[in-house]
Amino acid sequence: MKNIEPQGAFPYKAPDDFIKTKYHHIFQLKEPLDDRLPKVLFDKVMAIIFLIFAAPILLIVKIVYVIEGWIIPENKGPMFFSYNAISKGKIIPKYKIRLIKTKFIDPVGAKKGDWHAFSAEWTPDSRTHVGQFVKKFYLDELPQFYSILKGDMSFVGPRPLAVHHYQRDLKQGNVTRYLLKGGLLGLGHVLKGTPEFGNPVYEYEYADKYLKLSSFGLLWLDLKIIGRGIKVILKGKGL
């Protein structure tokens, strides 16, 4: 299957002169930043809580997936999938709920964890009916609570990118995804749907605050970002 690179799949821009000047100290860092213990504990406790609350939702979604598969055989298939992404410079499985019909998935690429195997998500008519609803309210991200519990991700941080997108981001000069653990939500990611989405300045702003704030000051910032993210989710404008 030919690799598809949908427009909008990689919105992240190169750091401009303003970013390079204001956050020059971040570009000088050579090693990933140490985890903050209060942030790690918060992540694990909240991941358990969110997984408990998400369990009934996932069960309902699973039942509806099965029913849709019975009614429309081409829409049946596994509910979960993963592809290789980068968090704090390391490859992790990024878990998601399947949105598209299995005929649009490249089985060879899927076994390798290649993002391209699932990139038909942006193709018109590729999504199942349930997948369309799931995406609208960002429910496809729910499995990442498990990644947070495992320690692969955090609730807040730069969004983990597919391996080739990460390499492209690094090549164009961005370093935050090497320095910080990937997040379910990011200071820039909560701007999804606005012209500011993809502006790397927000990732550097968060990295700067990560360095300068106290551990509890950082937790307070994370809570505010989570609050903004919840507002985005409730609007039901997932694309």
C-alpha positions as CSV (number, residue, x, y, z in Angstrom):
1,M,0.0,0.0,0.0
2,K,1.3,3.4,-0.9
3,N,2.2,5.6,2.1
4,I,-0.3,8.4,2.5
5,E,0.6,11.7,4.1
6,P,-2.7,13.6,4.6
7,Q,-2.6,17.3,4.7
8,G,-2.8,18.4,8.3
9,A,-1.3,15.2,9.7
10,F,1.9,17.1,10.6
11,P,1.0,20.8,11.4
12,Y,4.1,21.5,13.5
13,K,6.3,24.3,12.3
14,A,10.0,24.9,12.7
15,P,11.1,27.2,15.6
16,D,11.4,30.8,14.4
17,D,14.0,33.4,15.5
18,F,11.7,34.6,18.4
19,I,11.6,31.1,19.9
20,K,15.3,30.5,19.3
21,T,16.1,33.7,21.1
22,K,13.6,33.6,24.0
23,Y,14.2,29.9,24.7
24,H,17.8,29.6,23.8
25,H,18.6,27.8,27.0
26,I,16.2,25.0,26.1
27,F,18.1,24.4,22.8
28,Q,21.3,24.0,24.8
29,L,20.0,21.0,26.8
30,K,21.6,17.8,25.7
31,E,19.7,15.3,27.9
32,P,16.0,14.7,28.5
33,L,14.7,16.5,31.6
34,D,14.3,14.6,34.8
35,D,10.8,13.5,35.8
36,R,9.2,15.5,38.7
37,L,8.0,13.1,41.4
38,P,4.8,14.9,42.2
39,K,3.9,15.0,38.5
40,V,4.6,11.3,38.2
41,L,2.5,10.4,41.2
42,F,-0.3,12.7,40.0
43,D,-0.2,11.0,36.6
44,K,-0.4,7.5,38.0
45,V,-3.2,8.2,40.5
46,M,-5.3,10.2,38.0
47,A,-4.7,7.5,35.4
48,I,-6.2,4.9,37.7
49,I,-9.2,7.1,38.4
50,F,-9.7,8.0,34.8
51,L,-9.4,4.3,33.7
52,I,-12.1,3.4,36.2
53,F,-14.4,6.1,34.9
54,A,-13.5,5.2,31.3
55,A,-14.2,1.5,31.7
56,P,-18.0,1.8,31.3
57,I,-17.5,4.1,28.3
58,L,-15.1,1.7,26.6
59,L,-17.5,-1.2,27.3
60,I,-20.4,0.6,25.7
61,V,-18.2,1.6,22.7
62,K,-17.1,-2.0,22.4
63,I,-20.7,-3.2,22.4
64,V,-21.7,-0.7,19.8
65,Y,-18.6,-1.6,17.7
66,V,-19.8,-5.3,17.7
67,I,-23.4,-4.3,16.8
68,E,-22.2,-2.2,13.9
69,G,-20.0,-5.0,12.7
70,W,-23.0,-7.3,12.6
71,I,-25.0,-4.8,10.7
72,I,-22.2,-3.6,8.4
73,P,-19.7,-6.5,8.1
74,E,-17.0,-4.3,6.5
75,N,-16.9,-2.2,9.7
76,K,-16.1,-5.0,12.1
77,G,-12.6,-5.6,13.5
78,P,-10.5,-5.0,16.6
79,M,-11.4,-2.0,18.7
80,F,-7.9,-1.1,19.7
81,F,-4.7,-0.5,17.8
82,S,-1.3,1.1,18.3
83,Y,1.5,2.6,16.3
84,N,5.0,3.5,17.2
85,A,5.4,7.1,18.6
86,I,8.1,9.0,20.4
87,S,7.9,10.2,24.0
88,K,10.9,11.8,25.6
89,G,13.0,10.6,22.7
90,K,12.0,6.9,23.2
91,I,9.7,4.7,21.0
92,I,6.4,3.8,22.7
93,P,3.2,2.1,21.5
94,K,0.6,4.9,21.1
95,Y,-2.7,3.2,21.8
96,K,-5.9,4.4,20.2
97,I,-9.4,3.2,19.3
98,R,-9.8,2.2,15.7
99,L,-11.8,4.8,13.7
100,I,-11.6,3.4,10.2
101,K,-12.7,0.3,8.3
102,T,-10.2,-2.5,8.4
103,K,-10.0,-2.5,4.6
104,F,-8.3,0.9,4.8
105,I,-5.6,-0.5,7.2
106,D,-2.3,-1.8,5.7
107,P,-1.8,-5.1,7.6
108,V,1.9,-5.3,6.9
109,G,2.6,-1.8,8.1
110,A,0.2,-2.3,11.1
111,K,2.3,-5.3,12.3
112,K,5.4,-3.0,12.2
113,G,3.6,-0.2,14.2
114,D,3.9,2.1,11.2
115,W,1.7,5.2,11.4
116,H,1.1,5.1,7.7
117,A,-0.8,1.9,8.0
118,F,-3.6,3.8,9.7
119,S,-3.3,7.2,7.9
120,A,-6.4,6.6,5.8
121,E,-8.2,8.1,8.9
122,W,-8.2,11.4,6.9
123,T,-9.7,9.7,3.8
124,P,-13.4,10.5,3.1
125,D,-15.7,7.6,3.9
126,S,-12.9,5.6,5.6
127,R,-14.4,5.9,9.1
128,T,-17.0,3.6,10.6
129,H,-20.1,5.2,12.0
130,V,-19.0,4.6,15.5
131,G,-15.5,5.7,14.7
132,Q,-16.9,9.0,13.5
133,F,-18.7,9.6,16.8
134,V,-15.6,8.4,18.8
135,K,-13.4,10.9,17.0
136,K,-15.8,13.8,17.5
137,F,-15.4,13.6,21.2
138,Y,-11.8,12.4,21.2
139,L,-12.7,9.1,22.8
140,D,-10.1,7.4,20.6
141,E,-7.5,8.8,23.0
142,L,-8.9,7.0,26.1
143,P,-6.5,4.0,25.8
144,Q,-3.7,6.5,26.5
145,F,-4.7,6.6,30.1
146,Y,-3.0,3.1,30.2
147,S,0.1,4.6,28.7
148,I,0.1,7.2,31.4
149,L,-0.2,4.6,34.1
150,K,2.7,2.6,32.5
151,G,4.8,5.8,32.6
152,D,5.2,6.1,28.8
153,M,3.2,9.3,28.8
154,S,2.1,12.1,31.1
155,F,-1.3,13.9,31.3
156,V,0.4,17.1,30.1
157,G,3.3,17.4,27.7
158,P,4.1,17.7,24.0
159,R,1.9,15.3,22.0
160,P,3.9,12.1,21.1
161,L,4.4,12.0,17.4
162,A,4.7,9.0,15.0
163,V,8.4,8.1,14.5
164,H,8.7,9.7,11.1
165,H,6.9,12.8,12.2
166,Y,9.2,13.1,15.3
167,Q,12.2,12.7,13.1
168,R,10.9,15.5,10.8
169,D,10.2,17.7,13.8
170,L,13.6,17.2,15.2
171,K,15.2,17.8,11.8
172,Q,13.5,21.1,11.4
173,G,14.9,22.2,14.8
174,N,12.4,21.4,17.5
175,V,13.7,19.6,20.6
176,T,10.8,19.5,23.1
177,R,9.7,16.0,22.3
178,Y,13.2,14.8,23.0
179,L,13.3,16.6,26.3
180,L,9.9,15.9,27.7
181,K,7.6,13.0,28.2
182,G,4.7,13.0,25.7
183,G,1.4,14.2,27.0
184,L,-2.3,13.4,26.4
185,L,-2.7,17.1,26.4
186,G,-0.3,19.9,25.6
187,L,-0.2,23.6,26.1
188,G,-0.4,23.9,22.3
189,H,-2.6,20.9,21.7
190,V,-5.6,22.4,23.5
191,L,-5.5,25.0,20.7
192,K,-6.5,22.4,18.2
193,G,-9.0,23.8,15.7
194,T,-7.4,27.3,15.9
195,P,-4.8,29.0,13.7
196,E,-2.4,28.7,16.6
197,F,-2.4,24.9,16.5
198,G,1.0,23.7,15.3
199,N,2.8,26.8,16.6
200,P,5.8,25.3,18.5
201,V,6.1,28.3,20.8
202,Y,3.6,26.7,23.2
203,E,5.7,23.6,23.6
204,Y,8.8,25.7,24.4
205,E,6.7,27.8,26.9
206,Y,5.7,24.6,28.7
207,A,9.3,23.3,28.7
208,D,10.5,26.7,30.1
209,K,7.9,26.5,32.9
210,Y,8.9,22.9,33.5
211,L,12.4,24.1,34.2
212,K,11.4,27.2,36.3
213,L,8.3,26.3,38.3
214,S,8.3,24.4,41.5
215,S,6.9,20.9,41.4
216,F,3.6,22.0,42.8
217,G,3.5,25.1,40.6
218,L,4.0,22.7,37.6
219,L,1.1,20.6,38.9
220,W,-1.2,23.7,39.1
221,L,-0.2,24.5,35.5
222,D,-1.0,20.9,34.4
223,L,-4.4,21.2,36.1
224,K,-5.2,24.4,34.2
225,I,-4.2,22.8,30.9
226,I,-6.3,19.7,31.7
227,G,-9.3,22.0,32.4
228,R,-8.8,23.7,29.0
229,G,-8.6,20.3,27.3
230,I,-11.8,19.1,28.9
231,K,-13.6,22.2,27.5
232,V,-12.3,21.3,24.0
233,I,-13.5,17.8,24.4
234,L,-17.0,18.8,25.5
235,K,-17.4,21.0,22.4
236,G,-17.3,17.8,20.4
237,K,-15.2,19.2,17.5
238,G,-12.7,16.4,17.0
239,L,-11.7,16.0,13.4
